[in-house]
């Protein structure tokens, strides 16, 4: 299920995703605006945790030598009460999402794997047919895991190349399609967390970079750096209390002098519980506080304090 939800949230999770209809739809699929009414009609397999679980249970749909092949298809339905994000004359619609995909996975060295996945995301608006889109994407991931007694290290690298459609209202300003590439890298080292361990400690760091193809969009290019730590303590065999801290720095690479997209740093603290009732089911419920500080000195035309905090 976690892989299904991840597919429904992708692509376009970055804060710099384009505004308008497409951004609204993507936001709702992250669970922020409209309820998700129906999710999966058929699910055969996707890269990530689903691949590892399928390999463990020997249920890989297709295999070609050492290569695992995972075809997939998801269907989603949503009601959006304001598809154009307007304050007046709001327009609602029912949106169907179809996402066929194909993934190739190469496992090696016990828990490590490399994978490539191609996706076509189709959005079908019931009333506003001019907003229908077909957005292709291809992504690759490399996951490396090593275990040394009670210590472990996990390193992940990934890239995603996609072309996203503009809404009818945006098309005159930004063009019909906008290409972008996302690159990610992260590593984590930790101690504990196994079945007979009461506690787990982990330190992690990561990088995410977003690059747009067209020169007119270069002001949206962004680098995000993160470093953090978390600790878990079991209160039952399947449940643990978690405390987590994350520091993040966001830098816009080619921003304009008058652009409101200021560089920023943020501090986030979360606490809550994590649980794993079954081999294929995990979850968490957390409460967090975030403080974000903006570098107002970059924008000479607007030096107001825009620092934010929230729960």
Backbone torsions as a table, in degrees:
resi	resn	phi	psi	omega
1	UNK	NA	-35.2	-179.9
2	UNK	-62.2	-36.8	178.7
3	UNK	-68.1	-36.6	178.4
4	UNK	-62.9	-45.8	179.9
5	UNK	-64.3	-35.6	179.6
6	UNK	-65.9	-39.9	178.4
7	UNK	-62.6	-40.9	-178.4
8	UNK	-67.9	-23.1	179.9
9	UNK	-87.2	-16.8	-176.8
10	UNK	-101.2	159.5	-10.7
11	UNK	-86.0	178.2	170.9
12	UNK	92.7	42.7	-179.3
13	UNK	-88.9	-13.3	-176.0
14	UNK	-66.4	149.7	178.3
15	UNK	-66.1	-16.7	-179.1
16	UNK	-94.9	12.4	176.0
17	UNK	-60.0	152.2	-173.0
18	UNK	-66.8	150.3	-178.1
19	UNK	-79.2	-179.5	173.7
20	UNK	95.0	-155.8	-172.9
21	UNK	-59.6	-47.2	-177.2
22	UNK	-61.7	-38.3	-178.8
23	UNK	-68.3	-37.7	179.3
24	UNK	-62.5	-45.1	-178.8
25	UNK	-62.6	-43.0	-178.9
26	UNK	-67.0	-35.0	178.7
27	UNK	-65.4	-42.1	-178.9
28	UNK	-63.9	-34.1	-179.0
29	UNK	-70.9	-17.7	172.1
30	UNK	-82.6	0.3	175.0
31	UNK	92.1	16.9	-174.3
32	UNK	-98.4	-21.1	-172.1
33	UNK	-122.1	-69.9	-174.6
34	UNK	-109.1	152.4	179.8
35	UNK	-71.5	144.7	175.2
36	UNK	-85.1	120.1	-172.6
37	UNK	-89.6	-41.7	179.0
38	UNK	-141.2	140.9	-172.3
39	UNK	-113.2	-75.0	-164.1
40	UNK	-115.0	129.0	172.5
41	UNK	-97.9	-37.7	178.5
42	UNK	-150.9	137.5	-179.2
43	UNK	-141.9	113.6	-178.5
44	UNK	-103.7	-28.9	177.9
45	UNK	154.9	146.7	179.7
46	UNK	-140.0	160.8	177.4
47	UNK	-65.4	161.4	177.5
48	UNK	106.0	-143.0	-177.9
49	UNK	-61.1	-36.5	-179.8
50	UNK	-60.3	-37.0	178.5
51	UNK	-66.1	-47.2	-178.9
52	UNK	-60.1	-41.7	-179.3
53	UNK	-66.8	-39.7	179.4
54	UNK	-66.0	-38.6	179.1
55	UNK	-64.6	-40.2	179.9
56	UNK	-62.6	-37.1	-175.0
57	UNK	-96.4	-0.5	177.1
58	UNK	68.8	32.8	-176.1
59	UNK	-113.5	24.0	177.9
60	UNK	-59.4	127.4	-176.4
61	UNK	-58.6	-46.3	-178.4
62	UNK	-139.3	149.2	178.1
63	UNK	-140.4	133.0	177.5
64	UNK	-125.3	96.0	-172.9
65	UNK	64.4	-125.9	177.8
66	UNK	-86.3	-0.9	-174.2
67	UNK	-95.5	129.3	175.5
68	UNK	-97.3	138.0	-178.0
69	UNK	-118.2	124.6	-176.5
70	UNK	-122.0	95.1	170.3
71	UNK	-76.4	151.2	-179.7
72	UNK	-150.8	158.3	178.2
73	UNK	-155.7	126.9	176.5
74	UNK	-125.6	151.3	176.9
75	UNK	-129.9	131.6	176.9
76	UNK	-130.1	151.3	178.6
77	UNK	-131.4	139.0	178.8
78	UNK	-144.9	153.0	169.8
79	UNK	-108.0	124.9	-179.8
80	UNK	-118.3	121.5	-174.9
81	UNK	-88.8	-0.8	180.0
82	UNK	-158.8	76.7	-170.9
83	UNK	-70.2	-21.9	-179.1
84	UNK	-102.7	4.5	177.8
85	UNK	55.1	47.9	178.9
86	UNK	-103.7	152.8	178.2
87	UNK	-81.0	-25.8	177.5
88	UNK	-128.4	160.6	180.0
89	UNK	53.9	48.8	-179.9
90	UNK	-64.8	142.4	-178.8
91	UNK	-124.3	128.4	-179.1
92	UNK	-103.0	162.7	179.0
93	UNK	-163.0	159.6	171.9
94	UNK	-101.4	130.9	-172.7
95	UNK	-121.0	126.0	173.1
96	UNK	-101.5	137.6	177.6
97	UNK	-120.6	127.1	175.5
98	UNK	-118.5	130.7	-177.0
99	UNK	-134.2	86.7	170.5
100	UNK	-77.3	149.1	-179.1
101	UNK	-154.0	162.3	173.9
102	UNK	-142.0	132.4	-177.4
103	UNK	-128.5	141.3	174.9
104	UNK	-116.9	130.2	-175.3
105	UNK	-129.6	133.9	177.7
106	UNK	-120.0	101.7	177.8
107	UNK	-79.6	148.1	176.8
108	UNK	-160.0	160.0	175.3
109	UNK	49.4	56.9	176.5
110	UNK	66.2	-96.4	-171.4
111	UNK	-96.5	10.2	-178.6
112	UNK	-97.5	157.6	178.4
113	UNK	-162.5	157.1	171.8
114	UNK	-123.3	140.7	-176.0
115	UNK	-144.9	153.3	173.5
116	UNK	-131.6	139.0	-176.6
117	UNK	-140.4	134.2	175.3
118	UNK	-113.5	137.0	-174.6
119	UNK	-135.1	144.6	169.0
120	UNK	-125.1	114.2	179.7
121	UNK	-98.1	120.5	-177.8
122	UNK	-114.8	122.0	175.1
123	UNK	-109.0	124.9	-176.7
124	UNK	-118.9	108.3	179.3
125	UNK	-85.9	131.3	-175.5
126	UNK	-67.6	-44.7	-176.6
127	UNK	-102.0	-38.1	-176.3
128	UNK	-99.0	77.0	-175.5
129	UNK	-64.2	-23.3	179.8
130	UNK	-68.6	-14.0	179.8
131	UNK	-91.8	-3.7	179.3
132	UNK	-58.6	140.4	-177.8
133	UNK	-138.3	156.7	170.6
134	UNK	-134.1	108.9	-174.3
135	UNK	-115.8	110.3	177.4
136	UNK	-83.4	154.8	176.1
137	UNK	-153.6	149.6	174.1
138	UNK	-134.6	139.4	-177.1
139	UNK	-141.8	153.6	177.2
140	UNK	-133.3	147.6	-178.6
141	UNK	-140.4	144.6	174.1
142	UNK	-128.1	121.0	-178.4
143	UNK	-119.3	123.3	-179.6
144	UNK	-120.8	129.1	179.8
145	UNK	-133.9	133.7	176.6
146	UNK	-130.1	143.6	179.5
147	UNK	-126.0	128.7	179.1
148	UNK	-126.6	89.4	-176.3
149	UNK	64.2	-119.0	177.6
150	UNK	-88.7	-6.2	-179.9
151	UNK	-95.3	153.3	177.5
152	UNK	-146.5	159.0	172.2
153	UNK	-137.9	139.7	178.5
154	UNK	-132.4	124.4	179.9
155	UNK	-125.2	136.2	-178.3
156	UNK	-134.6	136.4	172.3
157	UNK	-130.5	144.6	-178.0
158	UNK	-157.6	157.1	174.2
159	UNK	-141.9	154.2	179.8
160	UNK	-144.5	126.8	178.3
161	UNK	-116.0	123.6	-174.9
162	UNK	-143.5	157.9	173.6
163	UNK	-124.1	121.9	-175.5
164	UNK	-110.8	142.9	-179.9
165	UNK	-85.4	147.0	174.2
166	UNK	-90.0	153.3	173.0
167	UNK	-71.8	167.5	-179.2
168	UNK	-61.8	-32.0	-179.9
169	UNK	-74.5	-27.7	-178.2
170	UNK	-88.4	-20.5	-167.1
171	UNK	-59.3	-37.8	-178.7
172	UNK	-67.4	-24.7	-176.6
173	UNK	-93.8	-39.5	-172.8
174	UNK	-118.1	-1.0	-178.9
175	UNK	91.2	169.0	-175.0
176	UNK	-71.3	-33.4	-176.4
177	UNK	-137.0	150.8	-179.1
178	UNK	-133.6	118.5	-180.0
179	UNK	-93.9	145.5	178.2
180	UNK	-153.0	157.2	178.3
181	UNK	-128.0	133.4	178.5
182	UNK	-115.9	129.7	177.6
183	UNK	-119.3	134.1	-178.6
184	UNK	-133.1	146.8	174.1
185	UNK	-150.3	137.3	179.7
186	UNK	-152.6	155.0	176.0
187	UNK	-145.6	148.2	-179.9
188	UNK	-141.5	138.5	173.5
189	UNK	-124.7	140.9	-175.8
190	UNK	-153.7	175.0	179.3
191	UNK	-135.4	133.2	176.7
192	UNK	84.3	-164.1	179.6
193	UNK	94.8	1.9	179.5
194	UNK	-87.2	173.9	-169.9
195	UNK	-55.5	-38.7	-176.6
196	UNK	-96.9	11.9	177.7
197	UNK	-98.2	137.0	176.7
198	UNK	-82.7	-25.1	-173.7
199	UNK	-134.9	158.9	174.1
200	UNK	-142.0	135.7	174.8
201	UNK	-123.1	138.3	-177.6
202	UNK	-145.2	138.7	172.5
203	UNK	-118.1	135.0	-175.2
204	UNK	-141.3	155.6	175.9
205	UNK	-147.8	155.3	-177.4
206	UNK	-162.1	166.7	179.1
207	UNK	-138.1	141.4	173.9
208	UNK	-137.8	127.9	179.0
209	UNK	-125.2	137.5	-179.9
210	UNK	-121.5	127.1	-178.6
211	UNK	-129.2	131.4	179.8
212	UNK	-99.0	147.5	-173.4
213	UNK	-73.3	-42.0	-172.9
214	UNK	-85.4	145.2	-178.7
215	UNK	-62.9	-30.9	-179.6
216	UNK	-68.2	-18.6	-179.2
217	UNK	-100.0	1.9	-173.7
218	UNK	-62.6	-23.8	178.2
219	UNK	-65.9	-13.4	178.2
220	UNK	-91.1	-8.3	179.0
221	UNK	-57.9	135.1	-171.7
222	UNK	-144.2	142.5	172.0
223	UNK	-116.2	134.2	178.4
224	UNK	-126.1	125.6	178.2
225	UNK	-115.4	136.9	-179.2
226	UNK	-132.9	147.3	170.0
227	UNK	-145.6	142.0	-176.5
228	UNK	-163.7	178.8	179.3
229	UNK	-150.0	151.2	176.0
230	UNK	-144.8	155.8	176.0
231	UNK	-137.3	136.5	176.2
232	UNK	-118.1	143.5	174.4
233	UNK	-136.6	123.0	-175.3
234	UNK	-72.9	132.6	172.3
235	UNK	-109.0	-7.1	172.8
236	UNK	-159.5	168.2	-178.4
237	UNK	-58.3	-26.1	-176.7
238	UNK	-114.0	1.4	-174.3
239	UNK	-135.3	139.5	179.0
240	UNK	-137.1	151.4	172.8
241	UNK	-89.2	136.4	-176.8
242	UNK	-122.9	142.0	170.0
243	UNK	-128.7	129.2	-173.3
244	UNK	-139.0	141.0	175.5
245	UNK	-128.6	137.7	178.4
246	UNK	-136.0	128.9	170.9
247	UNK	-106.0	133.6	-178.0
248	UNK	-133.6	137.7	173.2
249	UNK	-121.3	130.2	-179.4
250	UNK	-117.6	124.8	-179.1
251	UNK	-126.1	126.5	173.1
252	UNK	-88.7	124.7	-167.7
253	UNK	-74.0	-46.5	-173.9
254	UNK	-124.0	43.5	-177.2
255	UNK	-68.4	154.1	175.4
256	UNK	-83.0	156.8	-179.0
257	UNK	-62.9	-29.0	-178.6
258	UNK	-99.8	8.4	-176.0
259	UNK	-75.1	139.3	178.8
260	UNK	-81.3	-5.4	-179.8
261	UNK	-81.1	79.5	-177.9
262	UNK	-76.2	148.0	169.6
263	UNK	-61.2	155.0	-175.7
264	UNK	-154.2	161.5	169.8
265	UNK	-128.2	149.9	-179.8
266	UNK	-139.7	152.1	174.8
267	UNK	-123.3	127.6	-178.5
268	UNK	-129.4	131.8	175.2
269	UNK	-122.0	129.1	178.1
270	UNK	-128.4	147.2	173.2
271	UNK	-142.0	154.0	-178.7
272	UNK	165.3	-153.5	-178.7
273	UNK	-124.8	148.7	172.0
274	UNK	-122.6	145.9	-176.0
275	UNK	-144.6	151.6	179.4
276	UNK	-139.3	79.8	-177.2
277	UNK	-68.1	-21.0	-179.8
278	UNK	-149.2	171.6	-176.3
279	UNK	-63.6	-31.1	-177.0
280	UNK	-106.2	5.6	-175.6
281	UNK	-127.2	122.3	173.0
282	UNK	-135.6	158.4	-179.7
283	UNK	-162.9	172.7	177.1
284	UNK	-156.0	151.2	174.5
285	UNK	-133.2	114.4	-173.5
286	UNK	-131.6	157.1	174.0
287	UNK	-123.2	131.6	-174.5
288	UNK	-134.7	159.8	175.6
289	UNK	-127.1	132.7	179.5
290	UNK	-126.2	136.5	171.2
291	UNK	-121.3	124.2	-179.0
292	UNK	-119.2	127.3	-178.4
293	UNK	-113.2	125.0	-177.8
294	UNK	-98.0	149.8	177.5
295	UNK	-90.2	84.8	-176.8
296	UNK	-68.1	-19.1	-177.4
297	UNK	-67.8	-16.7	-179.6
298	UNK	-70.9	-30.6	-177.1
299	UNK	-102.7	98.9	-175.9
300	UNK	-68.6	-20.9	-177.4
301	UNK	-84.8	-10.3	-177.5
302	UNK	-152.2	98.6	-177.8
303	UNK	-106.7	21.6	178.0
304	UNK	-64.9	154.9	177.1
305	UNK	-75.8	112.4	179.2
306	UNK	-113.3	16.6	178.5
307	UNK	-60.0	144.3	-175.1
308	UNK	-130.7	156.5	172.2
309	UNK	-143.3	152.1	-177.5
310	UNK	-168.6	173.1	-179.5
311	UNK	-110.1	NA	NA
